[in-house]
């Protein structure tokens, strides 16, 4: 049976529209009525502005993306809804699906949301999955001094996970002093860049950079102690960045490591599937403190009007989209 739906499409750079869509209930699939979706500001902003490099058009495709980055494109990867058909009917699930009122996905792609996780918080699952991958790439160990430069949603969640490792000292570093309250609510210290090393109590064992700026990367390299690892978790799209590899970079034998959620790190790949990683990320969302990462909410119907402003606002963390009444 074919059902009617509506979805958000980016029809050209800087323009979003709600267009009609259809979804057909197929064997081994389920129909999902969307409750919430989450806007991931960093990646969606690059897509909205047409800043996905042509060389990465295939590698950066979202699992259920339609269209192409040359526009029009239906893009997004954080939807929570209730299954309306089949054996899973009534189950609240998370799916890596774009912003759409009702959709059909394979049963294997509809991951049950744990009962202890409210559906409105479950929109953080994709970002939590990225944060978990960063922790694996960084190799954070008990007792480490960890600096996270850039406190967007992914950076904040990475700091949150690191702070729950025994004995770690975690400092979130940002140019916005208003992020101090967020850091405290997540169990982390906070510092503006000039005061980060003092706040951390010494050179960092691990530095995670997630601000997607040259200045942030320079701060990350400056905070790293001898033979420390600096994890680059930012994605710049078509942008270019200057990397300061002069000065003490070589003398300190620093390691600059890229982290990207599209691959499971080699030290976990033999045992972990993408499904297991996503299920784990959902299970890590039981803490009410994480609600501080929902920086705003819009009705689905208002997205064409609000989408550009949401993506442009520097204070946006995870912006939640509500469907229905």
C-alpha positions as CSV (number, residue, x, y, z in Angstrom):
1,X,0.0,0.0,0.0
2,X,1.3,3.4,-1.0
3,X,1.0,6.2,1.7
4,X,1.4,9.9,1.2
5,X,4.0,11.8,3.1
6,X,6.0,15.1,3.0
7,X,9.8,15.6,3.2
8,X,12.2,18.5,3.5
9,X,14.3,19.0,0.3
10,X,17.2,21.4,-0.3
11,X,16.2,22.5,-3.8
12,X,19.2,24.8,-4.4
13,X,22.0,26.2,-2.3
14,X,20.4,28.2,0.5
15,X,16.8,27.2,-0.2
16,X,14.7,24.4,1.5
17,X,11.2,23.3,0.7
18,X,8.7,20.8,1.9
19,X,7.7,18.5,-1.0
20,X,5.3,15.6,-1.3
21,X,6.6,12.1,-1.0
22,X,5.2,8.6,-1.1
23,X,6.1,5.5,0.9
24,X,5.2,2.0,0.0
25,X,5.1,-0.8,2.6
26,X,7.3,-3.5,1.2
27,X,8.3,-7.0,2.5
28,X,11.0,-6.9,5.2
29,X,10.3,-3.2,5.6
30,X,8.3,-1.1,8.0
31,X,6.3,2.1,7.9
32,X,7.5,4.6,10.5
33,X,5.5,7.6,11.6
34,X,8.1,10.3,12.6
35,X,7.9,11.8,16.1
36,X,11.1,13.8,16.0
37,X,14.2,14.4,13.8
38,X,17.4,16.2,14.7
39,X,19.3,18.8,12.6
40,X,23.0,18.1,12.7
41,X,24.3,21.7,12.2
42,X,27.8,21.0,11.0
43,X,27.2,18.6,8.1
44,X,23.7,19.9,7.2
45,X,25.1,23.4,6.9
46,X,27.7,22.3,4.4
47,X,25.1,20.4,2.4
48,X,22.7,23.4,2.5
49,X,25.4,25.8,1.3
50,X,26.5,23.4,-1.5
51,X,30.0,22.9,0.1
52,X,30.3,19.1,-0.3
53,X,33.3,18.5,-2.6
54,X,32.5,16.7,-5.8
55,X,35.2,14.1,-4.9
56,X,33.2,13.2,-1.8
57,X,29.6,13.1,-3.3
58,X,29.4,9.3,-3.0
59,X,31.3,8.9,0.3
60,X,29.2,11.5,2.1
61,X,25.8,10.2,1.0
62,X,23.5,9.6,4.0
63,X,22.0,6.1,4.2
64,X,18.5,7.1,2.9
65,X,19.5,10.3,1.0
66,X,17.6,11.0,-2.2
67,X,18.9,13.3,-4.9
68,X,22.5,14.7,-5.2
69,X,24.6,17.3,-3.6
70,X,24.3,19.3,-6.8
71,X,20.6,19.7,-5.8
72,X,17.9,19.0,-5.3
73,X,18.8,16.7,-2.3
74,X,16.8,15.2,0.6
75,X,19.4,15.0,3.4
76,X,19.5,14.1,7.1
77,X,20.3,11.1,9.3
78,X,18.5,11.4,12.7
79,X,14.9,10.4,12.8
80,X,12.9,8.9,15.7
81,X,9.4,7.5,15.1
82,X,6.8,4.8,15.9
83,X,6.5,1.7,13.7
84,X,3.1,1.5,12.2
85,X,3.2,-1.9,10.5
86,X,4.4,-5.4,10.9
87,X,5.7,-7.3,13.9
88,X,7.4,-4.2,15.3
89,X,4.2,-2.1,15.3
90,X,4.1,0.3,18.2
91,X,7.9,0.2,18.8
92,X,9.7,3.5,19.0
93,X,12.8,3.3,16.7
94,X,15.7,5.4,15.5
95,X,16.6,5.4,11.8
96,X,19.3,7.3,9.9
97,X,16.6,8.9,7.8
98,X,16.1,12.5,6.5
99,X,13.5,14.9,7.7
100,X,10.2,13.3,6.6
101,X,6.8,12.9,8.2
102,X,6.4,9.2,7.4
103,X,8.8,6.8,5.8
104,X,9.5,3.2,4.9
105,X,12.8,1.6,5.8
106,X,14.2,-1.9,6.0
107,X,13.4,-3.6,9.3
108,X,17.2,-3.9,10.0
109,X,17.5,-0.1,9.8
110,X,14.9,0.6,12.4
111,X,16.8,0.3,15.7
112,X,14.6,0.1,18.8
113,X,15.0,3.0,21.2
114,X,15.6,1.8,24.8
115,X,12.7,2.4,27.2
116,X,14.9,4.5,29.4
117,X,15.6,6.9,26.6
118,X,12.8,9.5,25.8
119,X,12.1,9.7,22.1
120,X,12.9,13.4,22.1
121,X,16.4,12.7,23.3
122,X,17.0,9.8,21.0
123,X,17.6,12.3,18.1
124,X,21.1,12.6,19.6
125,X,21.9,9.0,18.6
126,X,23.8,9.8,15.4
127,X,25.9,12.4,17.1
128,X,26.6,10.0,20.1
129,X,27.6,7.4,17.6
130,X,30.1,9.8,16.1
131,X,31.4,10.7,19.6
132,X,31.9,7.1,20.5
133,X,33.9,6.5,17.3
134,X,36.1,9.5,18.2
135,X,36.8,8.1,21.7
136,X,37.9,4.9,20.0
137,X,40.1,6.7,17.5
138,X,41.6,8.8,20.3
139,X,42.3,5.9,22.6
140,X,41.4,7.8,25.8
141,X,42.6,5.9,28.8
142,X,41.7,6.2,32.6
143,X,43.6,9.1,34.2
144,X,44.2,11.0,30.9
145,X,44.1,14.7,30.6
146,X,41.7,15.3,27.7
147,X,41.0,18.6,25.9
148,X,38.1,19.0,23.5
149,X,38.4,22.1,21.3
150,X,35.0,23.1,19.9
151,X,31.9,22.4,21.9
152,X,29.3,21.7,19.2
153,X,27.1,18.7,19.7
154,X,29.7,16.1,18.7
155,X,32.5,17.8,20.7
156,X,30.3,18.1,23.8
157,X,29.2,14.5,23.6
158,X,32.8,13.4,23.2
159,X,33.8,15.3,26.3
160,X,30.8,13.8,28.1
161,X,32.0,10.2,27.3
162,X,35.6,11.0,28.1
163,X,34.7,12.5,31.5
164,X,33.0,9.2,32.5
165,X,36.3,7.3,32.3
166,X,37.8,6.8,35.7
167,X,40.3,9.5,36.7
168,X,40.1,11.5,33.5
169,X,40.3,15.3,33.6
170,X,38.3,16.7,30.7
171,X,38.3,20.3,29.6
172,X,35.9,21.7,26.9
173,X,37.6,24.6,25.1
174,X,35.5,27.2,23.2
175,X,35.6,30.9,22.3
176,X,32.0,31.2,23.6
177,X,32.0,31.7,27.4
178,X,28.3,30.7,27.4
179,X,29.4,27.1,26.9
180,X,30.7,27.0,30.4
181,X,27.3,26.0,31.8
182,X,27.0,23.2,29.2
183,X,30.4,21.9,30.2
184,X,29.5,21.8,33.9
185,X,26.2,20.0,33.2
186,X,28.2,17.3,31.3
187,X,30.7,16.8,34.1
188,X,33.6,18.7,32.3
189,X,35.7,21.7,33.0
190,X,35.6,24.7,30.7
191,X,38.1,27.2,29.4
192,X,38.6,29.9,26.8
193,X,41.5,29.0,24.6
194,X,44.2,31.1,26.4
195,X,43.4,29.4,29.7
196,X,42.9,25.9,28.6
197,X,46.2,24.3,29.7
198,X,46.0,26.0,33.1
199,X,42.4,24.8,33.6
200,X,43.4,21.3,32.5
201,X,46.3,21.2,34.9
202,X,49.1,20.6,32.4
203,X,49.7,19.4,28.9
204,X,47.0,17.2,27.4
205,X,47.5,13.5,26.8
206,X,44.7,13.5,24.2
207,X,43.3,16.5,22.3
208,X,40.1,16.3,20.2
209,X,39.4,19.1,17.7
210,X,35.9,19.6,16.5
211,X,35.5,23.4,15.8
212,X,36.3,23.2,12.0
213,X,38.4,26.4,12.2
214,X,42.1,27.1,11.7
215,X,42.3,28.8,15.1
216,X,40.7,25.8,16.8
217,X,43.2,23.4,15.2
218,X,46.1,25.7,16.3
219,X,44.8,25.7,19.8
220,X,44.5,21.9,19.7
221,X,48.1,21.4,18.6
222,X,49.3,23.9,21.2
223,X,47.6,21.9,24.0
224,X,49.1,18.6,23.1
225,X,51.9,17.2,25.3
226,X,54.9,15.3,24.0
227,X,53.9,12.3,21.8
228,X,50.2,13.1,22.4
229,X,47.5,12.3,19.9
230,X,45.4,15.1,18.3
231,X,42.2,13.8,16.8
232,X,40.7,15.9,14.0
233,X,37.0,15.3,14.2
234,X,36.0,18.3,12.1
235,X,34.9,18.1,8.4
236,X,35.6,21.2,6.4
237,X,33.8,20.3,3.1
238,X,35.2,22.3,0.3
239,X,37.1,24.6,2.8
240,X,40.8,24.7,3.1
241,X,42.7,24.9,6.4
242,X,46.2,25.9,7.4
243,X,47.9,23.3,9.7
244,X,50.7,24.7,11.9
245,X,53.3,21.9,11.6
246,X,56.2,24.2,12.4
247,X,57.4,25.2,15.8
248,X,57.4,22.2,18.3
249,X,55.1,19.9,16.3
250,X,57.9,17.6,15.2
251,X,60.0,17.9,18.3
252,X,57.0,16.8,20.4
253,X,56.3,13.9,18.0
254,X,52.6,14.7,17.9
255,X,50.2,12.4,16.1
256,X,47.4,14.0,14.0
257,X,44.6,11.4,13.5
258,X,41.5,11.8,11.4
259,X,38.2,10.4,12.8
260,X,35.2,9.8,10.6
261,X,32.1,7.9,11.6
262,X,31.7,6.2,8.1
263,X,34.3,3.6,9.2
264,X,34.7,1.6,12.4
265,X,38.3,2.0,13.7
266,X,40.6,-0.9,12.9
267,X,40.9,-1.8,16.6
268,X,37.2,-2.5,16.8
269,X,36.3,-3.5,13.2
270,X,36.8,-7.2,13.7
271,X,34.1,-7.4,16.4
272,X,31.8,-4.4,15.9
273,X,29.1,-3.9,13.3
274,X,27.5,-0.6,12.5
275,X,24.3,-1.9,14.1
276,X,26.0,-2.7,17.4
277,X,27.7,0.7,17.4
278,X,24.3,2.5,16.9
279,X,22.6,0.3,19.5
280,X,25.4,1.2,22.0
281,X,25.1,4.9,21.2
282,X,21.3,4.8,21.9
283,X,22.0,3.1,25.2
284,X,24.3,5.9,26.2
285,X,21.5,8.4,26.0
286,X,19.8,7.6,29.3
287,X,21.3,10.6,31.2
288,X,18.8,13.6,31.5
289,X,21.9,15.9,31.5
290,X,22.1,15.3,27.8
291,X,18.9,17.3,27.2
292,X,21.1,20.4,27.5
293,X,22.3,19.5,24.0
294,X,18.9,20.2,22.5
295,X,19.3,23.9,21.8
296,X,15.9,24.5,20.2
297,X,12.8,23.0,18.6
298,X,10.8,23.7,15.5
299,X,7.7,22.3,13.9
300,X,8.3,20.4,10.7
301,X,5.9,22.7,8.9
302,X,8.1,25.7,9.8
303,X,11.4,24.2,8.5
304,X,11.4,26.0,5.1
305,X,11.2,29.3,6.9
306,X,13.6,28.4,9.8
307,X,16.1,26.0,8.4
308,X,18.7,28.6,7.2
309,X,18.6,30.5,10.5
310,X,19.0,27.3,12.5
311,X,22.1,26.4,10.5
312,X,23.6,29.9,10.6
313,X,23.1,30.4,14.4
314,X,26.5,29.7,16.1
315,X,24.6,28.8,19.3
316,X,22.8,25.9,17.6
317,X,23.7,22.4,19.0
318,X,21.1,19.8,18.1
319,X,18.0,21.4,16.9
320,X,15.0,19.1,17.2
321,X,12.1,19.0,14.7
322,X,8.7,18.0,16.1
323,X,6.1,16.2,13.9
324,X,2.4,16.3,14.5
325,X,0.6,18.0,17.4
